[in-house]
Amino acid sequence: MSRISVIGAGYVGLTTAACMADLGNDVSVIEVDADRVRALRRHRIPFFEPGLKEVVQRNARAGRLRFTCSYHDAIPGAEFAFIAVGTPPSPNGEADLSQVEAAAAAVARNLSGPLVIVNKSTVPIGTARVVSDVVRRHNQHFCVEVVSNPEFLREGSALQDFMHPDRIVIGADSREAAERVAELYAPLQAPVVIYNVATAEMVKYASNAFLATRISFVNEIARICERVDADAKLVAEGMGLDRRIGAQFLEPGIGYGGSCFPKDVQALAAMAERYGYHPELLQAVMDINRDQHLLVVEKLVQCLGSLRGQAVGMLGLAFKPNTDDMREAPSIEIARALLARGASVRAYDPVAMERARTLLPELDYRRDAYATARGADAVLVVTEWNEFRQLDLHRLRRAMRRPVVVDGRNIYDPALMRRLGFVYRGVGRN
Ligand SMILES: NC(=O)c1ccc[n+]([C@@H]2O[C@H](COP(=O)([O-])OP(=O)(O)OC[C@H]3O[C@@H](n4cnc5c(N)ncnc54)[C@H](O)[C@@H]3O)[C@@H](O)[C@H]2O)c1
């Protein structure tokens, strides 16, 4: 059993805290947002993440998991402090480290003995050194090691990903500190790699940039497929069967979004520029992705002519299924483009509507997919929630004023949709 403080009760911090407690550790979560702490003390999870509530509840009741706003309550006596605060983009594209620095300073000011800081936030190369410097400025008494331990979990399957990781990456200057962190993960029986700090920090950026590159790659292939009458979904399937390629992250669609890929690719590119290297491939990945968001709007224009006065229904708003995260969701740009072209927009998402309302107050939020289609001139599939795959398509068709479906996620079979009387457009297939 180790005594752990986790700083930041977001997707990564709360998952880390709940899982570390579940592995038998004594965990305190430090969160600046007092409302969030109050909710968590009542076992309310401030965002949608399947299964997380049960694990939080179980461990809080067992006395292994606590929540506080106070570093003074949680840092003295802790052996490890996991930093899992946000690293949003700053205006120049690089990661804004102010939350990380504030957390490090607060840890340093409240030390009562030696401690290992474990950085889980996604950060530019060199951040461990920045954190060490901050700590040294605020504490000269105790030995503090800073270890990089990037997180690879995905929203929507965060618990599963944390408990069954493909690998644990640890970056440290001190072998002893790295091994102590590795020990925390020993019950997971996952491969552990220990690198120097810069290499570990880079593994995270490079992994996200690579996945984003796959998505932009297949979206570029999709654009070519549309012109030569090939089916990009099947092309991706055929490619993915090659074990050297694999099938994941090879779905043509409306491009990547979310709180990680857009900011991390941009941050890696901006960092490269600062070091005097122009990252041409990363730039192309971002350019393709930006255009991809609006391709579905162009397809709607092709089907409907002008969008002025047309009613468009959006199915899905979250950046991917099984989350309510709306950060950098392509739906935001798509909805704004539809509104700017004079369309009226109604929308439905199984869990993200509450968050969407603050970002997109102009939309008319409906209670399900059929209510979204009622009287619509077109329906746009934005997020591939399973419930949209199972729709009664006859009923959907009957509800609509004009039977136009632009399927930004290729969840429907084009031939079937045409048989049912829809004017149907997918991505990368005619
Ligand atoms: N969300 C993901 O899927 C994911 C996956 C892997 C890595 N990451 C990375 O992990 C980091 C955290 O991401 P997230 O999505 O969990 O963020 P988040 O925005 O959901 O949560 C961050 C939390 O930290 C709190 N916070 C900010 N400053 C604080 C401080 N000084 N002290 C205490 N609490 C503070 C915020 O109030 C917030 O609740 C980011 O660097 C992100 O890039 C995220």
The ligand as a MOL file (V3000), in Angstrom:
LIG
                    3D

  0  0  0     0  0            999 V3000
M  V30 BEGIN CTAB
M  V30 COUNTS 44 48 0 0 0
M  V30 BEGIN ATOM
M  V30 1 N -8.8720 13.1550 -21.4220 0
M  V30 2 C -8.1390 12.1930 -21.9650 0
M  V30 3 O -8.6430 11.2920 -22.6270 0
M  V30 4 C -6.6530 12.1680 -21.7570 0
M  V30 5 C -5.9300 11.0080 -22.0750 0
M  V30 6 C -4.5490 11.0040 -21.8670 0
M  V30 7 C -3.9030 12.1300 -21.3980 0
M  V30 8 N -4.6420 13.2460 -21.1250 0 CHG=1
M  V30 9 C -3.9210 14.4150 -20.5920 0
M  V30 10 O -4.1170 14.4310 -19.1760 0
M  V30 11 C -4.2220 15.7820 -18.7070 0
M  V30 12 C -5.5490 15.9620 -17.9900 0
M  V30 13 O -6.5950 15.7730 -18.9390 0
M  V30 14 P -8.1290 15.6420 -18.4990 0
M  V30 15 O -8.9150 15.4070 -19.7340 0
M  V30 16 O -8.2330 14.7050 -17.3590 0 CHG=-1
M  V30 17 O -8.3740 17.1460 -17.9790 0
M  V30 18 P -9.6630 17.7450 -17.2760 0
M  V30 19 O -9.7650 19.1340 -17.7580 0
M  V30 20 O -10.8240 16.8050 -17.4160 0
M  V30 21 O -9.2660 17.7460 -15.7210 0
M  V30 22 C -8.3020 18.5660 -15.1610 0
M  V30 23 C -8.7210 18.8630 -13.7130 0
M  V30 24 O -7.6510 19.4850 -13.0290 0
M  V30 25 C -8.1830 20.4970 -12.1790 0
M  V30 26 N -7.1010 21.4320 -11.8520 0
M  V30 27 C -6.5510 22.3740 -12.6450 0
M  V30 28 N -5.5370 23.0030 -12.0070 0
M  V30 29 C -5.4430 22.4220 -10.7850 0
M  V30 30 C -4.5770 22.6220 -9.6780 0
M  V30 31 N -3.5840 23.5090 -9.7110 0
M  V30 32 N -4.7680 21.8550 -8.5730 0
M  V30 33 C -5.7750 20.9220 -8.5180 0
M  V30 34 N -6.6130 20.7050 -9.5510 0
M  V30 35 C -6.4420 21.4380 -10.6710 0
M  V30 36 C -9.3080 21.0850 -12.9950 0
M  V30 37 O -10.2250 21.8200 -12.2030 0
M  V30 38 C -9.9150 19.8240 -13.6240 0
M  V30 39 O -10.9220 19.2640 -12.8080 0
M  V30 40 C -4.0470 16.6600 -19.9400 0
M  V30 41 O -2.6950 17.0060 -20.0520 0
M  V30 42 C -4.4310 15.7540 -21.0840 0
M  V30 43 O -3.8070 16.1030 -22.2830 0
M  V30 44 C -5.9870 13.2930 -21.2740 0
M  V30 END ATOM
M  V30 BEGIN BOND
M  V30 1 1 1 2
M  V30 2 2 2 3
M  V30 3 1 2 4
M  V30 4 1 4 5
M  V30 5 2 4 44
M  V30 6 2 5 6
M  V30 7 1 6 7
M  V30 8 2 7 8
M  V30 9 1 8 9
M  V30 10 1 8 44
M  V30 11 1 9 10
M  V30 12 1 9 42
M  V30 13 1 10 11
M  V30 14 1 11 12
M  V30 15 1 11 40
M  V30 16 1 12 13
M  V30 17 1 13 14
M  V30 18 2 14 15
M  V30 19 1 14 16
M  V30 20 1 14 17
M  V30 21 1 17 18
M  V30 22 2 18 19
M  V30 23 1 18 20
M  V30 24 1 18 21
M  V30 25 1 21 22
M  V30 26 1 22 23
M  V30 27 1 23 24
M  V30 28 1 23 38
M  V30 29 1 24 25
M  V30 30 1 25 26
M  V30 31 1 25 36
M  V30 32 1 26 27
M  V30 33 1 26 35
M  V30 34 2 27 28
M  V30 35 1 28 29
M  V30 36 1 29 30
M  V30 37 2 29 35
M  V30 38 1 30 31
M  V30 39 2 30 32
M  V30 40 1 32 33
M  V30 41 2 33 34
M  V30 42 1 34 35
M  V30 43 1 36 37
M  V30 44 1 36 38
M  V30 45 1 38 39
M  V30 46 1 40 41
M  V30 47 1 40 42
M  V30 48 1 42 43
M  V30 END BOND
M  V30 END CTAB
M  END
